[in-house]
């Protein structure tokens, strides 16, 4: 465990030299007038909507960093994220160790790939993803506590678990699935679902989830938007996300801070429907595995429950995928991999699997190191997005905004023009271009853009 934690820490040290980005860091820190450690601001953390979210514990955590870094020094913010990620890796190790009935190999493999997987870089290297590393810590602490409670029910352990759930929900609303995951642990441990106590134990947790869910729905009302896809097409989008995230656990392919929806906002591309049989195959294989073991079903159920809310069946935001959404869900997949390795009896199979996992670990390490560098600043970040998705307008707009801040007006104007070419008359892009033209003292052109707003 010590070796894994040190390796993860050293792997993420380059993140400490990264800067703020204009990808939500302004709303959370740089331009946030309410980020301060005072009683007045602390009260606002529970009521103030920050970019469509109310998460007081996350804002409290960022406010502590603000004492040391203010709005110009990103080091304290990145350091905190890295420390929480290392802590989470340790918690995942302990969780997998306990869940597998103290199988060290399962714990090592689950924790190692949680710590070094490139799809998790976004949750660690992005200051605005503080909510991810923070809610995960309390989420995993609560699950570890539940494994202890199952073996020996004690009221004070139950209270600590509930407190963990509260803190997790205060860090990120995604924690609403906590009681469902508790039921999965009950299943894996063989508890009887006909026992009324099993359900009674969960009532406070479900009530907490409903409260957090209602607060979140109110806060995200503006972020939710209607598109032209039918309900059936949105379900297909959900299947696409489910399969894509699953594939990216083993081969991440092209990575980006922004994954746009298809260009056609009215008709879902035909290739999306190819994910239906892939989805059904994964579900079918998972159910078939119950003939031999509960482990695969449990791991896939954990993955499914923890990723279900972000599969875009309900449209929130402009991105169809986001790498940070895999931070907790991949624990279920890595647990399956670790359990499979631990079950190997043949020496040759064990040697082959060791080489395979070693190569995969090297690939993860290299890609994670490279991806941390992508998050160096706004320009490097959105250059990657533009390289992979040149027909998406938001990356051009975000990079242009940073270039304009650096007074690189000609480069900024080229990006604004590209954004307008990709999606004409998009208000955010037109406004940015107008301001850029104004800065360049090209007042006539700036006025024409302002008149279109």
N, C-alpha and C positions, 0 to 999 in steps of 0.2 A: 504493500500500500504506500509506504514512504517513497519507494522508487517511482511509482506512478504519479504521485502528487508532485514530486520534484520535476519529473519529466514534463508534466503539463504546465507547471509554473515557468520553466525555462522556455518552453515552446511559445508561451504567450508574452514573454518579456518584450518583444518588439512592439506590442500593442501599447506599451507605456509611452512610446514616443509619437503616437498618433495624435492628431489634432481633433478639434470639433468638426462636425460636418453640418451642412445646412439641411440634412435629412432628419428633421424633427428635433435636432439638438437645440435649435433656436427656441422652439416652443417649450421644451423641458428645462433648459438652463440659460442659454445666452441671452434671450430676449424675455425671459420669464421674470416679471416684476415681483412675483409672489414667492420666489425661492429664497427663503431666509429663515433662520432659526429664532423666531419670535412666537409668542403665544398667539398673536393675531394671525400670523401666517400659518401657524399650525392648525388653527381652526379652518382656514381656507382650504387646507389639504383635503378635508372631508367634504367640501362643497364645490370647490373650483374645478371646472372641467378643463383638463389639459389635453388638447388634441383628441377629444372624443373619449377620454377616460378619466375616471376618478379612482386614484390609487394612492391613498395617503402615505402608506409606508414607503413606497417608491419615492415620493416627493420628499419625505423626511430624510431618506438616505441621500438623495441628491443634494439636499440642503446642507447636510453635514460636510459633503465634499466641497460645497460652495464656500464654506468657511476658509478652506485652504487654497482653493483654486480660483474662486471667483468666476468670472465669465471669460477669462483670457488664458488660464492655465488648465489644460485638459488632463494633466498627469494624475491628479488625485482621483478623478472620475474613472479613468482607465484602470488605475491601480485597484480601486475598489471592485470593479467588475471582475478583474482577473482573480483577486482573492476569493470572491464569492464563487467563481467557477471552480477553483481548486477545492474549495470546501465542498461544493456540490459533487465533485468527482469522488471525494471521500465518502460522502453520504450515499452515493450510488453504490460504491464498493460495499459498504456495510449493509445496505438494503439487499443487494444481490446475495451477499454472504448469508444473511439471515433467512432470506426467502428460499435459498437452495439448500437449507439445512447445513450451513457451514461448509459449503464446497468452495474451496479457495480459487479453483480455476474459473468457475462461473463468475465469481466476484471480480477477479483480475480482468477477464475479457470484457465484461459488461462495463466496468469502470474505465478501463483503458480507452475503449472506443467512444465512450461518452466524452471523455476528456479531450481526445485528439481529433475527433471527426470534423472535417471541414465545414459541414453543414451547420455546425454549432458556433462557428466564428462570429456570425452576425450577432448572436446573443451576448457575446463577450466583448468584441471589439467595437461595438456600437454603444455609445454612451446612453442613448435613448432606450436601449434594450435592458437597462438596469432592472426593469420589472421582471424580466425573464429569469435572470440569475437569482433574484431575490425571492420570488414566489416559489421557485424550484427548491430552494433550501428548506423552507418551512413545509412545503408539500412533501418532500422526501423524509424530513424529520417526523412528520405525522405518520407516514406509512411505516417507518421503522418502529415507531411507538405502537402502531396497531398490531404489528407482528408480535410484539411483547405482550400486548393486552390480550390477544387471542390465547396465548399460552398461559397467562396468569392474569385474569381480570382484576384490576385495582382501580378504585375511583380516581386517585390522583393521576394515574397514567392516562385515564380517559380525559381528564380535564386538560392535561398537557397536550394531548392529541387535538382536542377541540381548539385550544389556544393556537396551535400550529396552523390549523385550518383557517382560523380567523386572520392570522397574520399573513398567510399565503394569499387569501382573498383580498386583503388590504394592499398587497403588492401588485397583484394582477388578477382580473376577473376570471381568467382561465381556470382558476382553482375551483370553480363551481363543480367540476367533475370529481372532486375529492371523494364524496360519499360513494359514488359508483365504483371508484377504484378500491375503496374499502370492501365493497361486496365481492370484487374480483379476488381480493386477498382471502376473504372468507371461503370462497369457492376453492381456491388453490390449496387451502389448508384443510379442506374437507368438512367444513362446518355445515350443519343442516339448515337448509333454507326454509324448513317447516317450523323451525324454532322461532317463536314470536320475539324472543329477546334479541335475536340477530337483527330484526327489523326495527325494534324499539331503540336499539343503540344508535341507529342511523338517523332517527327523526331530527335531533338537533342539527346534525350536519346538513340534512336536506333543507331544513328551514333557513339555515345560514346561506346555502347556495341560492335559494329563491330570493332572499334579500339582496345578495350581491348581484344576482342576475337582473333584478328589476332596476337597481341603481345603474347598472351598466347599460341596459336598454335605453334608459332615459338619457344617459350621457352620450350614447352613440347614435341617437336618433338622427342627427344631422349627417353623420358619416354613412348611414345606411341610405342606399339610393335604389330606385327602381330602374331596371334595364329592360331591354326588349326580349330577353330570353324567357321562354315559358318555364313552368315548374319542372316539366320533364327534362328540359335542356339544363336547368340548374342542377338537377340530380346527376346528370351526365358530367357536368363540371365537377361535382363532388367526387364522382368515381375517378375522374381524371386526376384530381389532386391526391386522392388516396393512393392510387397506383404509382403516380410520379414520385411522391414522397417515399414510398416503399422502395422503389428502384434506386433513388438517390442515397439510400442507406448503404448501398453496395457499390454504386457508381454514380457520382454526383454530376458528371457531365459538365456542361457550361453552368457557371455560377454567376449570380448577379444580385445586386441589392434591390432590383426591381424586375418583376416578371409581369409584363402587361397582359391584359385580356386580348383575345384575337382582334384583329383590325376591324372586322365586320361586327358591329355592335348589335346587329339584328338577327343574324343567322349563325348558329354555332358551326364551325368548320367540320367537315365530314370525318376527319381523322380523330376527333374527340370520341366518336362512337366506337372506335377500335379499343377504347379503354374499358368498355362494358364487359367483353369476355375476359379481359385480364383481371378485372375486379372480381368477377364471378369465379374465376380460377383460383384466386387467392383465398376467397371465402370458402370455396369447396375444399381446397387442400387443407385449410385450417380445421374445418369440421371433420374431415376424414382422419386427421391426426388424432382425434379423440379416441380412436380405436386402440391406440398404443400408449398415449401419454396425455397428460393435461398441460404440459409445459408449453407446447406450441400454441395451443388454444389460448392459454393465459397470456403469453407474450403478445399475440396478435390482438387479443381483446384489449389489453393495456394500450397498445398502439392505437387501436380504433377509437377507444373512449377518449383518449387524451388529444387526439387530432381531429375528432369529429366536428368540433365547433368552428374550425378554421378552414373547412373544405369549400367555403364560398357558395353553399346552397342558398344562404342569405348573403346578398351582395353588400360587403362593407369595404370601402376603400377602392383604390384603382388597380391593385395588384391581384392577380389570380393565384399566385403562390408567394410564399415568403420562407426563407431558409430558417428563420428563428422559430417557426412553428414546430420544428422537429426536435427542439431541445429536450423536452421530457418524453415525447412519444417513442423516440429511438431506444429508450431504455428497454422497452419490451422486446424489440427486435434483437438487441445485443444480448439480452438475457437468454433468448432462444439459441443464439450462436454459442454462447458460453456453455449452456446446458448440453448442447449437442457435442461440443468438444469433450466435455467431462464424461460423456457416456461412451466414448470410443474405447473399445477393448483391444482391437488389433494394433500392434506396435507400428506396422507400416502405415495404417490409416492415421494413427496419432502423429507420426512423423510428417506425413503429407499435409495434414491439417495444420500442423505447427508452421511449416514452411509457408503455406497459403496465408495464414493469419499474420505471419511475420511480414510478408510482402504487402498485405493489405495495410498493416500498421505503418509501414514505410511510406506507402502512397498517401495515407491519411496525413501523416506528419508533414510530408513535403507540401501537399496542397493546402493544409492549414497554415503553414508558415507563409506561403505565397498569398493566401487570401487575407491574412492579417495585414500584409502590406497594402493590399487594395484599399483597406479602410484607413489609410494614412491621412487622407484629407478628402474634401469634396470632389476635387478634380479627378484624382485617381479612382475614386469610388464610382463616379458616374461615367467615366471613360469606359470602365468595364461594362456597365449597363448598355452604353451606346454601341460598343463593339458587338455585343450579343443580340441586342434588340434595336437596330438602327431605325426602325419604323415606329418607335415609341417616343412620344413627345416630352414626357416629364423628365427623363434623364438630361435631355438637351437644356430644358428650362433650368433645372437645378445646377448643372455645370455652368450655364451662362450667368446665373445669379452670383456664383462664386467668382467667376472671371471679372464680372462687373465690379465686385467688391475689391478685387485686386487692381482695378483700373485698367484691365486688359480689354478695352472696349471693342476693338475690332474682332477679337476672338469671341467675345460674348455675343456680339451682334450676329456673327455667323451661326452660333448655336440657336439664337432666338429665331433667325430666319429658317433654320432647319426644322425647328419645332413647329413653326407656322406652316411649313410645307407639308409636314407629316399630318398635322391636324389644324387646318386653317381656322382662324378666328377664335382660338382657345384663349379665354380671358386672361388667365395667369401669364401665358406667354406674351400676349399682346401688351399687357401692362408692363411686363419686364422690359420688352423691347422699347416701348415708349420712354421709359426712364433711362434706358441705356442711350438712346438717341438724344435725349435731353442732356445727359452728361457729356455727350460728344458735341454739344452745341448745334446739333442738326434739328433746330426747333420746328421747322415746317413738317418734317417727317414724323417727329415726335407728336405733333399736334394731330396729324392724321390718325395715328394709332390711338391717341387718347379719345378722339371723337368716336371711335368704334366701340369703346367700352360701354 
